[in-house]
């Protein structure tokens, strides 16, 4: 049986607005992630939702909580796969880390910078309450650790704000990061006459939007 990867893409247009990210930033990130993930030896599914439906590939269910979506995606994929890795769509994840998750036999997680997790891999559907795991998303990784033994993969920085995006792309050490860097607004040039920054409209500070996975 081939393993499966589920990329949680959420609702990109809404998430971009909530996080003050440039239009199509997350959509372009998802496209780039999918290209990388489809080069791995696994079947790749996209999980997304709108106001009415949650979809994994071509299968659809009524929209539900994030915890229910995770459980639904896992149970759906374990019908035809013996290893399932769920991946957040709001992080520039190195496909080498995803490959490590595919190759493992035990449960693995890659914690995200905000205390959630950007990746988790399983060899059977976990018998846990996913809504309880993600009830406090800033402690979701620890909540999962408390419910089952896990092996740790390298931490992955997720993107919840425009500053997160700028911080993640500063190194530009991969084609994906270089692509994301081109999508971010650049700093305004300084006004030579006054030696002050040119006036810039500052977007409102959003409440912390839920990432695509946790």
C-alpha positions as CSV (number, residue, x, y, z in Angstrom):
1,X,0.0,0.0,0.0
2,X,1.3,3.5,-0.8
3,X,1.3,6.1,2.0
4,X,-0.9,9.2,1.8
5,X,-0.1,12.9,2.3
6,X,-3.0,15.3,3.2
7,X,-2.2,18.9,2.6
8,X,-4.6,21.1,4.7
9,X,-5.2,24.2,2.6
10,X,-8.2,25.6,4.6
11,X,-9.9,28.5,2.9
12,X,-6.9,30.5,1.3
13,X,-8.7,33.7,0.3
14,X,-10.3,34.1,3.8
15,X,-7.1,33.2,5.6
16,X,-5.0,35.7,3.5
17,X,-7.4,38.4,4.6
18,X,-7.3,37.4,8.3
19,X,-3.5,37.2,8.3
20,X,-3.0,40.4,6.3
21,X,-1.1,38.5,3.7
22,X,-0.9,39.6,0.0
23,X,-3.6,38.2,-2.3
24,X,-2.8,34.7,-3.6
25,X,0.2,34.3,-1.2
26,X,-1.3,31.2,0.4
27,X,-2.6,29.9,-2.9
28,X,0.9,30.2,-4.5
29,X,2.4,28.5,-1.4
30,X,-0.1,25.6,-1.7
31,X,0.7,25.2,-5.4
32,X,4.5,25.1,-4.6
33,X,4.0,22.7,-1.8
34,X,1.9,20.4,-4.0
35,X,4.6,20.3,-6.6
36,X,7.1,19.2,-4.0
37,X,4.8,16.7,-2.3
38,X,3.8,15.1,-5.6
39,X,7.4,14.3,-6.3
40,X,7.4,12.0,-3.2
41,X,6.3,8.3,-3.4
42,X,2.9,8.9,-1.9
43,X,-0.7,9.7,-2.9
44,X,-1.4,13.4,-2.2
45,X,-4.8,14.7,-1.2
46,X,-5.8,18.3,-0.8
47,X,-8.1,19.1,2.2
48,X,-10.0,22.4,2.0
49,X,-13.2,23.9,3.1
50,X,-15.6,26.8,2.5
51,X,-18.7,27.8,4.5
52,X,-20.6,24.7,3.6
53,X,-18.3,21.8,2.8
54,X,-15.1,20.1,3.9
55,X,-13.4,18.2,1.1
56,X,-10.5,15.7,0.9
57,X,-9.8,15.1,-2.7
58,X,-13.2,14.5,-4.3
59,X,-14.9,13.3,-1.1
60,X,-17.0,15.9,0.8
61,X,-18.7,16.2,4.2
62,X,-20.5,19.1,5.9
63,X,-18.1,21.7,7.2
64,X,-17.1,21.0,10.8
65,X,-14.5,21.9,13.5
66,X,-10.8,21.6,12.8
67,X,-10.6,18.6,15.1
68,X,-13.4,16.8,13.2
69,X,-11.8,17.7,9.9
70,X,-8.4,16.1,11.0
71,X,-10.2,13.0,12.2
72,X,-12.3,12.8,9.1
73,X,-9.3,13.1,6.8
74,X,-7.3,10.5,8.7
75,X,-10.1,7.9,8.7
76,X,-10.9,8.5,5.0
77,X,-7.2,8.0,4.0
78,X,-6.7,4.9,6.2
79,X,-9.4,3.1,4.2
80,X,-6.8,2.7,1.4
81,X,-3.4,3.6,2.9
82,X,-1.3,2.2,5.7
83,X,0.5,5.4,6.5
84,X,-0.9,8.9,6.5
85,X,0.9,12.2,7.0
86,X,-1.1,15.4,7.5
87,X,0.7,18.6,6.5
88,X,-0.2,22.3,7.2
89,X,-0.7,24.5,4.2
90,X,0.7,27.6,6.0
91,X,4.3,26.5,6.4
92,X,7.2,26.3,3.9
93,X,7.8,22.7,4.7
94,X,11.0,21.0,3.4
95,X,9.9,17.9,1.5
96,X,12.8,16.0,3.1
97,X,11.0,16.3,6.5
98,X,7.8,15.0,4.9
99,X,9.8,12.0,3.5
100,X,11.1,11.2,7.0
101,X,7.5,11.2,8.2
102,X,6.5,8.8,5.4
103,X,9.4,6.5,6.2
104,X,8.8,6.2,9.9
105,X,6.6,3.5,11.5
106,X,5.8,5.4,14.7
107,X,3.8,8.5,15.2
108,X,5.8,11.6,14.4
109,X,5.1,15.4,14.7
110,X,6.9,18.5,13.6
111,X,6.0,21.3,16.1
112,X,5.3,24.7,14.7
113,X,6.7,28.0,16.1
114,X,3.4,28.9,17.8
115,X,3.0,25.6,19.7
116,X,0.8,23.8,17.2
117,X,2.1,21.3,14.8
118,X,2.8,21.7,11.1
119,X,3.0,18.0,10.3
120,X,1.9,14.7,11.9
121,X,2.3,11.2,10.6
122,X,0.5,8.0,11.7
123,X,0.3,4.3,10.9
124,X,-3.2,3.9,12.2
125,X,-6.0,6.3,13.1
126,X,-5.3,7.6,16.6
127,X,-8.1,6.9,19.1
128,X,-8.1,10.4,20.6
129,X,-10.4,13.4,20.8
130,X,-9.0,15.7,18.1
131,X,-11.2,18.5,19.1
132,X,-9.6,18.4,22.6
133,X,-6.1,18.3,21.0
134,X,-6.6,21.4,19.0
135,X,-8.9,23.3,21.5
136,X,-5.9,25.5,22.4
137,X,-3.9,25.7,19.2
138,X,-0.9,27.2,20.9
139,X,-0.5,24.0,22.9
140,X,-1.7,21.5,20.4
141,X,1.7,19.8,20.0
142,X,2.0,19.2,23.7
143,X,-1.6,18.1,23.9
144,X,-0.9,15.4,21.3
145,X,2.2,14.3,23.2
146,X,0.2,13.9,26.3
147,X,-2.2,11.5,24.5
148,X,0.2,9.3,22.7
149,X,3.9,8.6,22.3
150,X,5.4,10.6,19.4
151,X,8.8,11.0,17.8
152,X,9.9,14.6,17.1
153,X,10.9,15.9,13.7
154,X,12.6,19.3,13.2
155,X,10.5,22.3,14.1
156,X,8.8,24.1,11.2
157,X,7.9,27.8,11.3
158,X,4.3,28.5,10.2
159,X,3.0,31.7,8.8
160,X,0.2,33.4,10.8
161,X,1.1,37.0,10.1
162,X,2.9,39.2,7.5
163,X,5.9,39.4,9.9
164,X,6.0,35.6,10.1
165,X,6.2,35.5,6.3
166,X,9.0,38.0,6.2
167,X,10.9,36.2,8.9
168,X,10.5,32.8,7.2
169,X,11.7,34.0,3.8
170,X,14.8,36.0,5.0
171,X,17.2,33.1,4.4
172,X,15.7,32.3,0.9
173,X,17.6,29.0,0.9
174,X,15.2,27.1,-1.3
175,X,13.2,27.7,-4.5
176,X,10.0,27.8,-2.4
177,X,11.3,30.5,-0.1
178,X,12.7,32.5,-3.0
179,X,9.2,32.3,-4.6
180,X,7.5,33.5,-1.4
181,X,9.9,36.4,-1.1
182,X,8.7,37.8,-4.4
183,X,5.1,37.8,-3.2
184,X,5.7,40.0,-0.2
185,X,5.4,43.8,-0.2
186,X,8.8,45.5,0.0
187,X,9.6,48.2,2.5
188,X,8.8,51.8,1.3
189,X,11.9,53.8,0.3
190,X,13.0,56.7,2.5
191,X,12.2,60.2,1.5
192,X,15.5,61.9,0.7
193,X,14.3,65.4,1.4
194,X,13.2,64.6,5.0
195,X,15.3,61.5,5.6
196,X,12.0,59.9,6.9
197,X,10.2,56.9,5.6
198,X,7.6,57.6,2.9
199,X,4.2,57.5,4.4
200,X,2.7,54.0,4.2
201,X,-0.8,52.9,5.0
202,X,-0.5,50.4,7.9
203,X,-3.0,47.5,7.7
204,X,-5.0,46.8,10.7
205,X,-3.5,44.2,13.1
206,X,-5.6,41.0,12.7
207,X,-6.6,38.7,15.5
208,X,-4.5,35.6,15.2
209,X,-6.1,33.6,12.5
210,X,-6.2,29.8,12.7
211,X,-3.6,28.2,10.4
212,X,-4.5,25.7,7.9
213,X,-3.8,22.8,10.2
214,X,-3.0,23.7,13.7
